[in-house]
Amino acid sequence: MARATGLMGPNMGNRFAKMERLRLSDVAAATTTDAVEIIVGDGVPSGGYGMPAAATGLYFRKDAAAVGTAMYVTVNGGTNWTAFDPATVAGASLTVNDTFALQFGTPGTDLVLTSDGTDVIVTSTGDLVFNDSVDVKFGTGKDIGIAWDGVSLKVTQAAPNSAIELGVDGAGIDLVLLGDTASASAIWDQSADSLVFSGVAKLKLQTIAAATATPIPVTHSGSFPVTTAAAETNTLADPTYLGQTISIFCDTYAVGNRVITAASRINEAGNTIITLGAAGDFIKLEAITIGGALKWQVVSNDGAALS
């Protein structure tokens, strides 16, 4: 049973500092190496103050408010003292060894953090709550941040071309996107290596718009409906990626033709001009490569004049 074995007066072990001490140890307090000394002094600790060689000592400095160092610790009977000042403590690490737990709330139940040497394990009886606009950060300096802003879940990145990968190469994860209508979904089925649309779900391409005498955008696939009001023109640049498609058709014919001039050939005959002269005229183009260069190729044509 440990006991206090002495309260000793000033000037013990260091003639330059007034101090007092309390020894906690077993009955053989004067010689045991597992004694714990609690010492109070008005200067920097130096020496063993009569402690056994391997004793642990905790030293409190009386004038800490002036010097900023309040506590010193020794584990070798005073051979070395380690200072704990506010700056040191603020920058120090808190180490919890493997299989030991860092617990919050009711011990062992509310929130427990442990490490098994490989993984950090979080167990909780309640929710982990992250307030609005508070980031969960991954990587150095928040390479990836995840936050809820009260309306949307935002995943942000520090550098362009960052990626989110689900699963591993050769063993993916099914990804299910649910729609507003029951049974409407888009599913990436990893075992089938397929993107599957169910129910009323559909792949919808963007409607492309371009005023007369302007270039038709070629940044994405889609449909370009035309309404004529006079003799009008557009230009069409080469496609921007392999497999890109564009459907061009005359929705409303009032007066005059719509003439579209492509930057280069759109069929094997080398035609570059598409003329829509009646409602319902239709042509569909798809991006291919010729000699490694992206070019449009007519997939189907119903009524459009080519030249």
C-alpha positions as CSV (number, residue, x, y, z in Angstrom):
1,M,0.0,0.0,0.0
2,A,1.5,3.3,-1.0
3,R,1.7,6.1,1.6
4,A,3.0,9.6,2.1
5,T,6.4,9.2,3.9
6,G,7.4,12.7,4.5
7,L,6.7,16.4,4.1
8,M,10.1,18.0,4.0
9,G,11.2,21.6,4.4
10,P,13.1,24.1,2.2
11,N,16.5,23.7,0.6
12,M,16.5,19.9,0.1
13,G,18.9,18.9,-2.7
14,N,19.3,22.3,-4.3
15,R,20.7,25.1,-2.2
16,F,19.6,27.7,-4.8
17,A,15.9,26.9,-4.6
18,K,13.5,26.7,-1.8
19,M,11.3,23.6,-2.1
20,E,9.0,21.2,-0.3
21,R,8.4,17.6,-1.2
22,L,5.9,14.7,-0.7
23,R,7.0,11.1,-1.2
24,L,4.5,8.4,-2.2
25,S,6.0,4.9,-2.0
26,D,5.8,1.5,-0.4
27,V,6.9,0.9,3.2
28,A,10.6,0.8,2.2
29,A,10.3,4.4,1.0
30,A,13.9,5.4,1.6
31,T,15.3,2.9,-0.8
32,T,12.6,1.7,-3.2
33,T,13.1,2.5,-6.9
34,D,9.4,2.8,-7.6
35,A,8.9,5.8,-5.3
36,V,7.0,8.8,-6.6
37,E,8.2,12.2,-5.4
38,I,6.0,15.3,-5.6
39,I,8.2,18.3,-5.2
40,V,7.4,22.0,-5.0
41,G,10.2,24.6,-5.5
42,D,10.8,28.2,-6.6
43,G,13.5,27.5,-9.2
44,V,14.5,25.1,-12.0
45,P,14.9,21.5,-10.6
46,S,18.4,20.1,-10.5
47,G,19.6,16.8,-9.2
48,G,17.7,14.1,-7.3
49,Y,16.7,15.8,-4.1
50,G,17.5,12.5,-2.3
51,M,15.2,10.4,-4.5
52,P,16.1,6.7,-5.2
53,A,18.0,6.3,-8.5
54,A,15.0,5.1,-10.6
55,A,12.3,7.1,-8.9
56,T,9.7,9.2,-10.7
57,G,9.5,12.8,-9.7
58,L,6.9,15.5,-10.4
59,Y,8.2,19.0,-9.8
60,F,6.0,22.1,-9.6
61,R,7.6,25.5,-9.9
62,K,6.3,28.3,-7.7
63,D,7.2,31.2,-10.0
64,A,5.6,29.6,-13.2
65,A,3.5,32.7,-13.9
66,A,6.7,34.7,-14.4
67,V,8.8,32.1,-16.4
68,G,6.1,30.1,-18.2
69,T,7.3,26.7,-17.1
70,A,5.0,25.2,-14.5
71,M,5.9,21.5,-14.3
72,Y,8.9,19.2,-14.7
73,V,9.1,15.4,-14.8
74,T,11.9,12.9,-14.1
75,V,11.8,9.1,-14.5
76,N,15.3,8.5,-13.4
77,G,15.6,9.9,-10.0
78,G,16.5,13.4,-11.1
79,T,19.3,12.6,-13.6
80,N,17.2,14.3,-16.2
81,W,14.2,16.6,-15.9
82,T,11.8,17.3,-18.7
83,A,10.0,20.7,-18.7
84,F,6.4,21.0,-19.7
85,D,5.7,24.6,-20.6
86,P,2.5,25.9,-22.4
87,A,4.2,26.0,-25.8
88,T,5.6,22.5,-25.4
89,V,2.3,21.0,-24.2
90,A,0.3,22.7,-27.0
91,G,2.6,21.3,-29.6
92,A,2.9,17.8,-28.1
93,S,1.3,14.6,-29.3
94,L,-1.2,12.6,-27.4
95,T,-0.2,8.9,-27.8
96,V,-2.6,6.1,-27.1
97,N,-0.9,2.7,-27.6
98,D,-2.4,-0.1,-29.6
99,T,-5.4,-1.8,-28.0
100,F,-5.9,1.1,-25.6
101,A,-8.9,3.3,-26.0
102,L,-9.6,7.1,-26.2
103,Q,-13.1,7.4,-24.7
104,F,-15.7,10.1,-24.7
105,G,-18.8,10.2,-22.6
106,T,-19.8,7.1,-20.7
107,P,-16.7,4.9,-20.7
108,G,-16.8,2.1,-23.2
109,T,-20.2,3.1,-24.7
110,D,-20.7,6.6,-26.1
111,L,-17.6,7.0,-28.3
112,V,-14.5,4.9,-28.3
113,L,-11.4,5.3,-30.6
114,T,-8.9,2.4,-30.6
115,S,-6.1,1.2,-32.9
116,D,-5.3,-2.5,-33.4
117,G,-1.9,-1.7,-34.9
118,T,-3.3,-1.5,-38.5
119,D,-6.7,0.2,-38.4
120,V,-8.3,3.0,-36.3
121,I,-11.6,1.6,-35.0
122,V,-14.5,3.9,-34.1
123,T,-17.4,2.5,-32.1
124,S,-20.3,4.6,-31.0
125,T,-23.8,4.2,-29.6
126,G,-25.0,7.4,-31.1
127,D,-24.5,9.6,-34.2
128,L,-21.3,11.3,-35.3
129,V,-22.5,14.8,-36.0
130,F,-20.8,17.2,-38.4
131,N,-22.4,20.7,-38.4
132,D,-23.3,22.6,-41.6
133,S,-20.3,23.7,-43.7
134,V,-17.8,21.8,-41.5
135,D,-15.3,19.8,-43.7
136,V,-14.2,16.2,-43.3
137,K,-10.7,16.6,-44.7
138,F,-8.6,14.0,-46.5
139,G,-5.0,14.4,-47.5
140,T,-2.4,17.1,-46.8
141,G,-4.0,20.5,-46.6
142,K,-7.5,19.2,-47.5
143,D,-6.7,17.5,-50.8
144,I,-10.4,16.4,-50.6
145,G,-13.1,18.0,-48.4
146,I,-16.6,16.7,-47.8
147,A,-19.2,19.1,-46.2
148,W,-22.9,19.6,-46.0
149,D,-23.9,23.3,-46.5
150,G,-27.5,22.8,-45.4
151,V,-28.7,22.2,-48.9
152,S,-26.1,20.1,-50.7
153,L,-23.3,17.6,-49.9
154,K,-20.2,19.1,-51.5
155,V,-17.1,17.1,-52.4
156,T,-14.3,19.6,-53.2
157,Q,-10.7,19.1,-54.2
158,A,-7.5,21.1,-53.9
159,A,-6.1,20.2,-57.4
160,P,-7.8,19.6,-60.8
161,N,-8.2,16.1,-62.2
162,S,-8.6,14.5,-58.8
163,A,-10.6,11.3,-58.9
164,I,-13.0,9.4,-56.7
165,E,-12.7,5.6,-57.2
166,L,-15.2,3.1,-56.0
167,G,-13.9,-0.4,-55.5
168,V,-10.7,-1.8,-56.9
169,D,-9.6,-2.7,-60.4
170,G,-11.2,-6.0,-61.2
171,A,-13.6,-5.9,-58.3
172,G,-15.9,-2.9,-58.4
173,I,-18.9,-1.8,-56.4
174,D,-22.5,-1.5,-57.6
175,L,-23.5,2.2,-57.7
176,V,-27.3,2.9,-57.6
177,L,-28.8,6.3,-58.4
178,L,-32.5,6.5,-57.5
179,G,-35.0,8.8,-59.4
180,D,-38.1,10.7,-58.3
181,T,-40.3,8.0,-59.8
182,A,-40.5,4.6,-58.0
183,S,-38.3,2.0,-59.7
184,A,-36.6,4.6,-61.8
185,S,-32.8,4.2,-61.4
186,A,-29.5,4.2,-63.0
187,I,-27.3,1.3,-61.9
188,W,-23.6,0.7,-62.5
189,D,-23.7,-3.1,-62.3
190,Q,-20.1,-4.1,-61.5
191,S,-20.5,-7.8,-62.1
192,A,-22.1,-7.1,-65.6
193,D,-19.7,-4.2,-66.4
194,S,-22.8,-2.4,-67.5
195,L,-24.7,0.9,-66.9
196,V,-28.3,-0.1,-66.6
197,F,-31.4,2.2,-66.8
198,S,-34.5,0.9,-65.1
199,G,-38.1,2.0,-65.1
200,V,-38.6,5.4,-66.7
201,A,-34.9,6.3,-66.3
202,K,-33.3,7.5,-69.5
203,L,-30.1,8.9,-70.9
204,K,-30.9,12.4,-72.0
205,L,-28.6,14.3,-74.4
206,Q,-28.5,18.1,-74.2
207,T,-30.3,20.3,-76.7
208,I,-27.7,22.3,-78.7
209,A,-28.5,25.9,-79.6
210,A,-26.9,28.3,-82.0
211,A,-28.2,31.4,-83.7
212,T,-28.0,31.8,-87.4
213,A,-24.5,32.8,-88.7
214,T,-22.8,31.4,-85.6
215,P,-20.8,28.2,-85.0
216,I,-22.7,25.2,-83.7
217,P,-21.1,24.1,-80.3
218,V,-19.2,20.9,-80.5
219,T,-18.4,20.5,-76.8
220,H,-20.9,17.7,-76.2
221,S,-23.3,15.3,-77.9
222,G,-26.9,16.4,-78.5
223,S,-29.6,17.5,-80.9
224,F,-29.7,20.7,-82.9
225,P,-33.2,21.7,-83.9
226,V,-33.5,24.4,-86.6
227,T,-36.3,26.9,-87.2
228,T,-35.9,28.9,-90.5
229,A,-37.0,32.5,-91.0
230,A,-34.9,33.3,-94.1
231,A,-31.9,32.0,-95.9
232,E,-29.6,31.2,-93.0
233,T,-26.2,29.7,-92.2
234,N,-24.2,28.0,-89.5
235,T,-20.7,26.5,-89.3
236,L,-19.7,23.2,-87.7
237,A,-16.2,22.5,-86.4
238,D,-14.7,19.1,-86.2
239,P,-15.8,17.0,-83.2
240,T,-13.9,17.1,-79.9
241,Y,-14.0,13.4,-78.8
242,L,-14.4,10.0,-80.3
243,G,-17.9,8.7,-80.4
244,Q,-19.5,12.2,-80.1
245,T,-22.8,12.5,-81.9
246,I,-25.0,15.3,-83.2
247,S,-28.4,15.2,-84.7
248,I,-29.4,18.1,-86.9
249,F,-32.9,18.5,-88.1
250,C,-35.4,21.2,-89.4
251,D,-38.1,21.6,-86.7
252,T,-40.0,24.5,-88.4
253,Y,-39.5,25.6,-92.0
254,A,-40.9,29.1,-92.6
255,V,-38.9,30.5,-95.5
256,G,-35.4,30.0,-96.8
257,N,-32.9,27.1,-96.3
258,R,-30.5,26.5,-93.4
259,V,-27.0,25.8,-94.8
260,I,-24.4,24.4,-92.5
261,T,-20.8,24.3,-93.5
262,A,-18.5,21.7,-91.8
263,A,-14.9,22.3,-91.2
264,S,-13.9,19.2,-93.1
265,R,-15.5,16.1,-94.8
266,I,-18.5,14.5,-93.3
267,N,-18.7,11.4,-95.5
268,E,-16.6,9.3,-97.8
269,A,-17.6,11.4,-100.8
270,G,-15.9,14.4,-99.1
271,N,-19.1,16.5,-98.7
272,T,-18.8,19.5,-96.3
273,I,-22.2,21.3,-96.8
274,I,-25.5,20.3,-95.3
275,T,-28.7,22.0,-96.5
276,L,-32.0,21.7,-94.7
277,G,-34.8,22.8,-97.0
278,A,-38.0,21.4,-95.5
279,A,-39.5,20.5,-92.1
280,G,-38.4,17.0,-91.1
281,D,-35.0,17.1,-92.9
282,F,-32.7,15.1,-90.7
283,I,-29.0,14.1,-90.5
284,K,-27.0,12.4,-87.8
285,L,-23.2,12.6,-87.5
286,E,-20.8,10.7,-85.3
287,A,-17.2,11.4,-84.5
288,I,-14.6,9.0,-86.0
289,T,-10.9,9.3,-86.7
290,I,-9.2,9.4,-90.1
291,G,-5.4,9.2,-89.9
292,G,-5.8,9.9,-86.2
293,A,-7.7,13.1,-86.7
294,L,-11.3,13.5,-85.4
295,K,-13.8,13.9,-88.2
296,W,-17.6,13.8,-88.6
297,Q,-19.2,10.8,-90.4
298,V,-22.8,10.7,-91.6
299,V,-24.6,7.9,-89.7
300,S,-28.0,8.5,-91.2
301,N,-29.6,11.1,-93.5
302,D,-33.3,11.7,-94.4
303,G,-33.9,14.6,-96.6
304,A,-30.8,16.8,-96.0
305,A,-28.9,17.8,-99.2
306,L,-25.2,17.2,-99.1
307,S,-22.6,18.9,-101.3
